């Protein structure tokens, strides 16, 4: 059966999407939970057969609970030197007050919305919640806030509007603030604090939640080493003191104590971002303060490391609520140390029962888990203790047994929590493998048919032979047997196993059919040399060392993505590839300069001596060279030739310097680099000088090909960039002593945006004019370069000051490569495209980016904005992140459009009697041809053949086809050839034409 090219491509895309969806379904498995199920009743107290009334929850431990959540509160901000310096009251509570301090570990992804869910539900959100973080839906999962509202407790909230989206109908009073406008770190907190005095004086609430965003915004803008961090910590310390003092004064009249919780949702990396799993990002401060806690004089309590999910169970117990069904945490036992033994064991039993139920729902073989066995043993011992307690046995045996039961429960809780967490976070390997197989099969089928499938009239021969049918049935039976084995022996549920048998059979049949198609295509390719019914065009293309390098490097990078360690350190792969590419280009340039095609030293004559023979019968000089080498540097002047030889080394030096500017990845991201040195407050003057010089050099590199109007706009725009960074306090003017007078720089940034849009408009206008009105190649070239310069100006505005050298080195590399290597050495479009892709990926990592979400600089999305606007913020953030690849893609478009404009040109007839002239042109790759006529004028034309053909037909200046002539090699050591032909009688020779032309075709 024959299948058209369009249908074949559409089918491949559809199946590819199905395979990717199946893989993602296994990579992001939904947690085993059901929000529609009603909450189970509280488990009765174990009594070993005796009657017990412990079937109800114990009364709440605290009358009021205040949760003060500071976004980005890293543990060392409270328990480290910064806490001692900037948070003295908090430090007093930690060291001497009635409090318990912890270092709460947040599981990745460490972004706000998943962390809020973990705090109130006790569950482990997945990476799919990173996308939902942008527009959080209502939270339907069982959580503490919903339980408190259902129990009649009054909850008030002020702060991040994410809470309002998660709980739209739960708060009796709320005031949400925008969390994505990171340029604001003052008003966003003032809008929360302004409600404090009024709320603290009132007694009509049970739970108060405050979410402060300013600290996290400062981290995004300036990093954790900014002096603004200290000021914000001092502000938070004063607010904590106001809340704690107010609660203490109310407790004198209240019957039950209050609880003040100070916590963070996630930490902060050394660059100020968050989202990944580094120690700085997952370590958050957690402080519980209450008059119910006691501390012995001189007692030192170092912060204990716990899980962030433990807070949900602790809050539920403290408010007298059931623990959320899907919580994987265990409540913080130090909160219960002052309670009676029976209450302690009762709370431990409730937490253990809840975790055991969750384990049974997520693991079919839960009985084999050590934690479950330990829980059953603890429950039996607990029943024995209750029996002795009900018998009014107050002997020492009861106390010792109670301590033993408590230790057993604590051990069981730890094992159960670890087991449930591992089950919830486990991938569906079966779905991932099957999805990967589908994707690879489609890719293999596309690769085997790419030369013909991309043609408009191509047809694919779909195999329906008996052999293929037999192979399909065998593959289907094998896959079905494997499916049955996996589904019957799996220790947990699999997505494909939950499908109906017809649907699962359809997926396996698709995999079998693709396997038959790949094997059939591979057989046809090996036997017939083609898969589609189309005669391929003979190609004379030869493999070079650079071709092997680009192909092997690209394929090696793709294969390296199969290992997670290579993904985490992908920047090392690109650093190695671009360094190797520079050395390969250095080898090629030296060989083109000093060696001929035969590998012997070259003795080239100068272009002046080659032009001395002005007779009609002399051979024509080849394009851009006086020698017969197809990729020679003789067309360059002496200084330019030296630059061509030094360019690879200059680019290699730039790459090595940029590697030291920003440490990225996972393993070495914590090490100090030049970027940290430059951004420190002690080196602000050095950063200002470096930024000013970088902006001047950027203007010098870009302005040469801009239109006059764009040159002026570019200069003013770059000046505005420096003014913007000065207004925000990152840089200094020469007459400034410090950066105390800070602003958001909104006016300066918008000033730059005006010039960006102006240059962009001018460039687009030139391109459209050249395409629609006049076929002006020069106008199109200038217009495309204006668009490129506008993108450069926008990148300079969005880049942090210490990253301006990255932009400068990127432009310098583009200039050196295009002027001294790619054009003189005659690299083809495919090679140049791959090299642009390589350098674009390398400069993505030179910016300090990585595959870690924490390296995304979201502060760039709010440059020049005084309020949160979703579309501009997303565009600016995406452009700032991928500026390296975008600028290299833009330069590629300029380079490829610039080359053809220099390739085809014709001379203007001149007066007879003038000396004959030779015009040279640049053709893409190694396909070059030159016409030379015996008169004073000449014409040039690029020709596609790259080796001497058996016959040739040419179009002389009279634009009439001439007869074919013989083609003979010029020498045995070169593939260049000389073709001679006489114009036909129908071709009227122009008045300036001399004798029959001699044509030289050089590779």
N, C-alpha and C positions, 0 to 999 in steps of 0.2 A: 504494500500500500504506500502511495506517495503522499507526503505531507508538505504543504507549502511552508515557506520560510517564516511568514508572519505567524501562522498557527503554531509552528514549532517553537518560536521564541516566546509566544504568549503562554504556551503550555509549560515551558521551562520556568518562566517567572512564577507562574501559579504554584507549581510543585516546590519551587525554591522557598516561597513564602510559607508553604505548609511545613516544610522541614525546619525552617527557622522558628516557626511558632511552636512546633513540637519540642524543639530544644529548649526554648525559653520557658515552656511549661514545666520542664524538668528542672531547669536552673532556678526558677522562681516558684517553687511549689507553695501553694497556699497552706497555712498552718491547719492542723487537724482541729477544727472547732466548729461549733454550730451556735450562732447567736439566737436562733429561734427556739432552742430548747430552754425550758424554764429552769431556774436555778434549783439544784437539789436541796432538800432540807438539810439542816445541820446534823452531822453525824452524832449519834448518842455517845455518851462517855463510856468507855470500856468498864465493865463491872464484874467480869468473870462469872456471869450467871446471876449475880445479885441484882436486886432492883436498884435502879439509879434514876435520879431526876435530872441528870445532866444532858437534857436534850435541847436546851435553849442556849443561845449565845450569851456570853457574859456581858455585863453592862460596859459602856465605853470607859476607857481609861482617862480620856481628856474631854473637858467640856467644850473648848474651842481649839481649833487648829488653824494656824497661819502658815502658809507655804510661800516662802519668798524665793522664787526661782530667778537666778541671775544667769542670763544666757552667756555661755562661753566661760563659766567660772571654773577655771582650771584648779587643780588641787593645790599647786604651789602658790596660787594667789591668796590662799587663806592660811595654809599650814607652812608656807615657806617664808623667805626673807621679805617678800613684798607684803605678805599678810602682817608681819610684825611691824613693818614700817608704815603701811597705809591703812591697816584695819586694827587699831589697838583694842577697841572694845570687843571685836570678834575674837582676837587673840586671848583676851582675858577670859572670855567664856570657854574657850578651848582648853586653856591651861588651868584655870581655877574655878570656873563656874560649874553649875549643875547642868552638865551637858555630856553628850556622847558624840564623838567626832569619827567620821569614816571617810575613806577614799572610795567613792562609788565608781565602779567600772562600767562604762557604757559600751554596749556592743555596737559594732558598725552596722548600718551607716550612721555616722554621728552628725546627723542633721536634725533640725528642730522638731519637725512633726513626728518622725518615728521615735524620738526620745520622749516626747510628751506622752505618746501612746504607751511606751514602756513604763513611764512613771505611774500612770493611772490604771493600767491593765496588768502590769507585771509580765506581759508577753514579750516575745522577741520579734519586732517588725522586720520585714525583709527589705531587700534593696529596691524592690518595686515601689516602696513608699517614698523613695527619693523623688520619683516623678510626681506622686501625689502631694509632696511637700509644697509644690507650686500652687495647688488649689485643693486644699484639704476637704474631703467629704465628711459628712457627719459620721461620728464613731458609733457603730452599732455593737461593737464587742463589749462584753461585760467589763465594767470598770468601776473604780471607786467613786467617781463623780456621779455616775448614774445611780449607784447603790445609795449614796448619801441623799440624793434628791428623792428617790423612792421611799427612803426612810423618814422623810419629812424634814430633813435638815436644810437650812438656808445657806446657799453657796453664793458668794460674791466674787467677782473676778475683775481685775484691771491689768491690762498689758497686751501682750502679743495677740493679735486678732485670730491667730491659728486656733486658740482655745474656743473662740466664739464659733468658728466653723465646725470644730469637732463636737461641740456641745451647744447647738443653737437654741435649745429650750430648757436649759438646766439652771441657768443663773438667774437669781432674783434681781441682780443688778450687775451691770458690766459696762466696761468702756475699753474697746479694742483699739490698738495702735498698729500701724503698718510695719511689718517686720522686714520687708525687702528694701526699704529706703535706707541703705547703710550709711549714707552721708550724714544722716541725722543721728547724733548720739547724745543730744541734750534734751530737746523737746520730747523725744520718744520716752524718756524716763520721767520728765517733769509731768507729763500727762498721767502718769501712774501715781506719782507721789502727791499730787494735788488733792487726791481723794482720801489720803491717809487719815489726817486729823479728824475729818468728819466721820469716817467709818469706825475708827478706834474708840470714839466717844459713844458710839451707839452700841447697843447690846442685842440687836435684832438679827444676828447672824451666827452661824456655827462654824463655817469654813470660809476663810479668806485666802484667795490665791492672787499673788502678785508676780508678774513676769516682766523683768527688766531686760531691755535689749541693748542698752547703750554700750556695755562692755564688749559685746560681740561685734557691734558695728565698728568700734575703735580698732578691734583686732583685724577686721577686714580691711580697714583703711590704712592703718599704720603698723600693725603687728603687735605682738605682746611686749616688745621692748620700748614702745612709745611712751613718752612722759605722760600722755593722756590716760594711760592705764592707771597710773598711781592716783590721779585726780578722781577718776571714776570709782576706784576701790574705796577711797576716802568717803565719797558720797554714799556708796552702798553701806559702809560701816555706820555712818550717822543715821541712815534710815533704819538699819537693824537695831540700833540702840533705841530709837524712838518706839519701835514696835515692841521690843522686849520690855522696856520700862512701862509702857501702857498695859501690857498683859500682866506684869507683876502687880501693878496697882489694882487691877480688877480682881486678881486672885484672892485678895484679902477679903473680898465680899462674896466670892463665888464658892460653891461647895466642892467643885472638882477643878483640878489644875488645868492649865492650858499648855499647848505644845507649839513651839516655834520651830519650823523646819527651814534651814538655809541650804540650798542645793543648786547645782548647775545641771543643765540638760546635756552638755557635752563640753569637751575641753577646747583647746586652741593649739594649732601647730605653731612652729617657729615662724612661719610666714603669715600667720594670722587666720588661716583658713581652717576648715574642719570638714569632716565627712568620711574620713578613712579610719585606720586602725592603729595609728601611731600612739605611743604611750602618752604623749601630751594631749592627744585628742580624746582618748577614752577615759582619762583619769579626771574625775570631777570631785569637787568638795561636797561633803554632806555633813551637816551639823544639826543635831536634835537637842533642843534646849527646853527644859521644863523644871518647875519646882518639885515635881515628883521624883526627879533624879537626885540621888545623893552622892556626895564625893567626900572621901576621907581627907583630912588635912594633909597636904603634901603629896597626895596621890597623883601620879603621872599616868595619863591615858594616851598613849600614842595612837594616831588614827589607824583603825582597822580597815583592811581592804575587803569590801563587799561588792555585791552586784547591784547595779542600779535598779534592777527589777525587784529587789527586796523591799523597796520603799512602798510599793503598792500593798503588799501584805501587811506591812507595819502600820500604814495609815488606816487600813480596813480594821485591824484589830483595835487600834487606838480609838476609832470612832464607833466601835461596837457593831461593825458591819461584817457580813460574810466576805471571805477572801474571794476576789474575782476568779471565775471558773478556770480561765486559761492562764493564770499567773504561774510562771515558772520560778518565782522567787520564794525565799523563806524569810519570815519576819525577823527583824533584828532583835535578837534575844536580850541584849543589854537593856532594852526598854522595859523588860519584864522582871529584871533581877530583884526588884524590891517587892514583888508580889508574893502571895502565898504559894506554897508548892502545888496545891491542887489547881490553882489558876494557871500556873506556868505549864503544868502537864496538859491541862485542857487546851490551851492555845497551841501548844506543840502538836497535840493530836489532831486538831482541826486543820492545821497547815499540812500535816502529813497525809491526812485523808484526801485533801484537795489535790495534792501532787500525785498521789497514787491513782486517783480517778483520771487525771490527765494522762498519766502514763499508760493506763489501760486503753484509753481511746487512741493513742498514737502508736502503740507497740503491741502487735498480736501475741508476742511471746513475753509479755511483761513479767510473768512469774519467774523467769530466769534472771531477772535483774537483781543484783545484790542489794540495791536500795529497797526493793519491794520486800525481799525476805527479811531485811533488817527492820523494816516498818512493822511487819507482822509480829516479829519477836518483841518489839517495843510495845505493841498494842497488848500482847498477852501479859507482859510485865506490868503494864499500866493497869490492866484489869485486876491483877493481884494486889497492886498498891491500893486501888480504890476499895477493894474488899476489906483490906486491913484498916483503911481509913474509916470506912463506914462502921466498923466494929469498935470505933473509938480507941484504937490501938495507937498510943502516942509514944511507943518505945523507940529506941535508937534504930531498931530494925526497919521501922517505917521510914525514918529519915535516910538511912543508907540506901534502901530500895528506891526511894524517890529520886535520890541523886543518880542512881544507876539508870533508872528509866529516863531521866532527863538527858543523860549522856547518850543513851541509845537513840532517843528521838533526834537529838542534834546531828548525830552521825547519819541517821536515816534520811533526814531532811537534806543534808548535803549531797548524799548519793542520789536521792530522787531528783533533786533540782538539776544536778549534772546530767542525769539520764534523760530527763524530759527536754532539757535545752538541746542536747545533741540530737534528739529525735525531731524536734521542731525545725532545726536548722539543717537537716539532712537533705541532700539533693535526690531527685528521682533519676538515678543513673540510667535506668532502662529507657526512659523517654529521651534523655540527652543523647544516648548512643544511637538510638533509632533515628532521631532528628539529624544527627551528624552524618549518618550513612546516607540519608536522603539528599542532603546538601551536597555531599561529595559525589554522589552518583550523577546529579544534575550537572555539576561543574565538569566532571569528566566527559559527559556527553556533549557539553558545549565546547570544550577544548578540542574534542575530536572532530567537531563539525564547524568550527569557527571559520576556516578559510572559505567555505562555500555557503554556510548558513547565513552569513551577513549579506549575501547578494540578494537583489530584489526578486530574481526569477529562479532562485534555487529551490530544489525539491528534495525532501528527505525520504529515503527509501526505508519505510518501517518494516522490519522483518516479521513475517507471519509464517515462516516455514515450520515444518513439523519438528525440526531440531530445536528451534527456539521455543516452540510450544512445550516440548518435553523438558527443556531447561527451565522454563517458567514453572511448570508443575513441581519439578524437583526442588527448586528454590523455595517455592511457596510451602511445600510440605516440611522442609527443614526449618523454615522460620516459624511455622505454626507449632512444631514440636518444641522449639526453643521458647516460644511464647507461653505454652502450657507449663513448661518446667519453671520458668521465671515466676509466673503468677501463683503457682502452687507452693513454691519454696520460699517466697519472699517473706521477710520478717515484718514488713510494713506494706501498706497499700501503695500500689503504683497506678499512675493515671491510666495507662493503656489497659491495665488489668481491670479497671473499673468500667471500661467501655463495654457496650454490648458485643456479643460475638460477631455479628455482621460488620460492625464498624471497625473492630480490631482486625477482622479478616480483610477488609478493604485496605487498611494501611499496609498490612503485610503483602497484599497483592500488588500494591503500588511499588513497594520496595523490590519485589521480585521482577516486575515488568521493567523497572529502570535498570536492574542488573542485567537483564537480557539485552536491553538496548545498548548498554555500554559495551558488553562483550561482542555484540554484533558489529557495532561501529568500529571497535578495535580490530576485529578480524578483517573487515572491509578495508580499513586503513592499511593494514599490513599486507594484504594480498593485492588489492587493486590500486592502492595509493590515493584513494579518494573515497569520501563518504557520500557526497552529493553528486548528482549528474551534471557536472560542469567541468569543462576542460580548463585546468589551471594555466595561467600565463607563465611562460618560462621566466625564471628570475636569474639574474646574474649577481645577486648579492652575495658578498663574502663575509664570513665571520671574522671579526677582529678581536684582539684581546679585550678591548673596552666593551664589545658586545657580550662576550662571555662574562665579564665582571658584572655588568648591569643585570643580565639575566640571572646569574647565580646569586647575586646579592639580593635581588627582589624575591626569588624563590626561597632563599634561605631565611629571609625575614618572615615570609608567610609561614614556613614550617616552624619557626621559633615561637610563633603565637600559640602553639599547642601546649606550651609549658607555662604555668602560672608565674614562675620565677622570671622567665624571659619577658612576660607581660609587665611585671612590676618594674623591671629594669630595662625596658625597651629602649630607653635613651642610649644605653651602652651599645646596643646593636647599631643604631643610626650613627653614633659617633664613630664607630669602627668603619662603617660603610663609607661615610663621607671622607674620612682620612685616607682610606684605601683608594677612593676615587681620585683624590688629589694627587696621590703618588702615581696612579696610572696616567693621569693627564700630564704630569711632569715627565714621565717616561716617553709619552707620545710626542710631546713638544720637543724634547731633546732629540729624539730620533728623527723627527721631521726637519729639524734644523741641521743636524750634522751627518745624517745618513741618507742615502738614496734608496730607491725601491729595491735594489738588489742587495741592500745591506752594507754596501761599501761606502767609504767616506765620500761626501759629495763635493764636487768642484763646480760650483754654479757661477755662471757669468752674471754680471749685473744687468738690470733691465736696460740701462743706457747702451751697453755694448750690444745687447741683443736687438736693439732698434736701429742699429747703424745700417743694416741691410734693408734698403727701402725699395728694392726691386720688386716687381710684381711676382716673380717666381719664388721669392723666399717664403719660408714657412712662417706661419703666424705664431706669435707668442701664446702660450696657454694662459688660461685665466688666472690672474693675480700672481703669476710666477714666471720666471725666466727659465726655470729648469723643468724637467719632465716629471717631477714628483707631484702626485695629486694632492698632497697635503703639506705643502712647504710653507715656511715662514718668510721666504724671500720677498714676498710682496710687502712686508712691513719694513719700516725704516730701522735704522740701527738702534735708536732708543726704544722703539716699540718692540723690536725683536727681543731686547733684553727684558722688557716688561713681560713679554710672553713667556720667557723662560723662568722669570721669577714669580709669575702670578700663582702657580700652584702652591708654592711655598708660602706666599703671603696669605692665601686662603687657608692653608693648613695652620698657620700661626693664629689667624683669627679664630678658627674653630677651637684651638687649644686654649686661647684666652677666655673664650665664652664658656668653656666647660668649667672654669674656675669661678665664673661670675655667679652662677646659680647651681647649688647642689640640688638634685632632684632624685626621684625614685623612692625607694623604701630603705635600703640598707645604709646609705650614706647621706640621706637627706638631713640628718641632725648635725652633720659636721659644719663648722663655720666656713664661709666662703667670702668672696669679695663683696657680694651683695649685702651681707650682714654688716660688713665693715663700713660700707658706704652709707647705709641707712641709719647707722647709729648717730645719735645727736652730737657726738664729739667730732664727727667728720662731715658736718653739713657744708662747710666751705669747700672741701674737696669735691663733694658731690655736685655742688653748684658749678664749679669750674668744669668738671667733666661733662655735665649736662649741656652747658653753654657751647663747649667745643663740639660736642656730638651734634647739636642742632645746626651749627655752622657747617659742619662737614656734610650733613644730610642735605642741606640746601645746595651746596656745591655739586654734589653728585646728581641731584634730581633736576636742577634748573636748566641744564645744558640743552635738553630736548623739549622743554616746555614752550608754550606760546608766550609772547611778551606779557600779556595780561595775567597769565597764570604764574609767571615768575614773581611778579609783585605780590600777588595774593599768597603765594607760598611763603615768601619772606615774612610778610605780616603775620601769617598764620603760625609760623614757627616762633616768632616773637611772642605771640599770644600764648603759646604752649608754655614758654618759660614764665610768663607773667601768671599763668594759672597755677603752676606748681609753687610759685612764690607766695601767692595768696593763700594757698592751703598749708603753707609752712614747711614744705619739703625742701625748697631751695631759698637762696638769699640773693638779693641784689648787692652789688659792690658797696653801696652806701649803707646797707643794713648791718646792724650788729647782732640782732637776734630775730626770732620769728614769733614774737609774742602776739602781735596783731594778726590773728588768724581769721579767715572767712572760708566759705565753701567754694569760692572762686567761680560762682555761677555766671557772672557777667563775663569774665575772661574766657571761660569755656565756650559760652555761646558766641563770643567774638570769633573764636576759632572755627566753630561749626558753620558760621556764615561763609568763611573762606573755603571750607571744605565743600560746601554745597555749590559755591560759585565756580570753583575749579572743576567740580564734577559736571556741572551744567555746561560749562564751556567745552569740555572734552566730548561729552555726549552729543552736543550740537555739531561739533566738527565731524564726528563719525557719521551721524545721520546725514549731514550735508554731503559728505563724500560718497555715501551709498545711494542717496536718493536723487540729488540734484546733479552733481558732477562727479565723474569718475576720477577724483583727485586723490591719488595714492598718498601724496605728501600730507594732505589735510587729515586723512584717516590716521596716518602714523602719529601726527602731532596730537590728534584727539585722544587716541588710545593712551598715549603717554601722559596726557593731562589727567585722565581717569586714574592712572597708576599713581601719579603724584598726589591726587586727592586722597587715595587710600593710605599713602605714606604719611600725609599730614594727620589723618585721623588716628593712625597707629601711634604717632608721636604724642598725640594728646592723651590717649588712653593708657599708654605704657607708663609704668612707674619710672621715676627719674633714673634709678640705677639700671634700668633695662634699655635706656636710649642707646648705649653702645651696641646692644644686640641689633637694633634697627639699623644702626650705622654699618655694622659689619655685614649685615644682610645685603644692603645696597652696594657696598664695596665689592662683595663677592659677585653679585650680579654684573657689575660693571667690568670687573677683571675677566670673568669667564666669557662674557659676550664679546668683548672687544679684542681680547688677546688670545683666546683659545678656541671658542666654538666657531667663530667666523673664519679665522685663518686656517684652522685645521679641517674645515669643511665637514663638521659633524652633521649628520642627518637629523630630521625632525624627531624620529623615534628616540635616538640617543639623547638629544637635548631635552625632550619631554621627561624621560626617566631621570636624568640628572636634576632637573627642576623639582621633580617629586622627592628625590632623596634630600636635597637641600631644604625643601620646605618642611619635611618631617623633622630634620635635624634642628632647624631653627625653632620649631614648635617646642622642643625640649630645651633649647638654649634660653628661651624665655623664662624657664623655671617651671614649666608645666610638666605633668606626668599623667599616667593613667589613674592617678589618685584624685578623687573629686575634691579633696581638700586644697589642691593647688589652683582651683578655679578662682580667679580674682573677680568677685562679684561687685567690688567697689567701682570697677570700670563701667558698669552699667548705669551708674548714677552721676557720672561726670556732667555737670551743667544742668542737672535736674533739681528742682526744688520740691518735688513731690514724686510719689511713686506712679510711674506709667509703665505698664507691663510690657507693651510691644517695644518701645525704645530701649528699655532696660535689658530685655532679652537680646535684642540685636547688638547692642554695644558690648554686652558681656560675651556673646559668642564671637564677635569680631576681635575683641581684645585677646580672647583665648586662642583663636586660630589665625591670628594675624600673620604668623610666619608662613604657613601654607597658602594663605590667600594672596599675600604679596608675591610669592614665587609663582603662583598660578597667573597672576596679572602680568608679571614680567614675561612669562612664557608666551602669553597672547601677543604682547608687544614684540617679542623677538621673532616669532613666526610670521607676524604680519609685516615686520620690517624687512625680512629677508627677501620675499618675493618682489617687493617694490624695487629692490636693487638688482633684480635678476633680469628683467626684460626691459630693454630700452632700444631706441633706434636713433640714428644720427640725423642731423639736419643737413641737407645738401648744401655744399659750399661752392664757392667759385672755383672753376677749373684752374689748374696751374699751381694750386697749393700742394704742399708736400703730403704724401699719403699719411693717414693716421690709423692708429690701432686703438680700438675701444675695448676695454675689458669690463667684465661684469661678474658679479658674484652669483653663483647658482647654489641651490641647496645641495648638501651632500657632496658627492664626488662626480656629479653629472654636469659637465661644463662643455661648451662648444663656442668657438669664436669664428665669426666671418671676417674675412679680410678681402677687400676689393682693391684693385690696383689704382683707384682714383683717390682724390683727396678726402673722400668721406668713407665712412665705414658703418656697418650695422652689427649688432650683436643679437644672439639668440641662445637661449638655454635649450638643451636637448636632453631627452630622457635616457637614451641608451648609455650604458656605462662601459661597454666594451665594443670593439670593432665589429659592426654587423656585416653580413655578407653583401648587402647593398644599402644604399642610402639615398634619400630624397630630401632635397632642401628647398627652401623658399627664399629666393634672393630678394633684394629690395623691391623688385618690380611686382612682388606679391603674386607671381605666377609660378605654378609648379614646374620645376625643371626635370629633365630626364635623370634617371638613376645612373650612377657611375660606379666604377670599380673601387673597392676598398682594400687597402693593403697595409699591413703593419709597418710602422716606421722602423722599428728595430726589434731584435729578439729579446731585449731586456726590458721592454716596456709594453704596456697594452695600448698606448696611444697609437692612433692611426691617421693616415692622410687619405682623403677622398677627393677625387678630381672629377669634374663633370662640366659639360658644355651647356650653356643655356639653349633651350629649344628655340626653334624659329619663331614660335608664337610669343616668345618673351622678348619684348623690346627693351634693349639695354638702355639704361638712363644715360644722360649726356656725360655724367662724370665717371661712368663705368669704364674700366680699363679692360685688359684681356680677361680671359676666363678666370674666375675666382679659384683660389686654392683654399680648401676648408680643413681646419684642424679640429679633430675631436679628441679631447682629453678627458680622462676619467675624473 
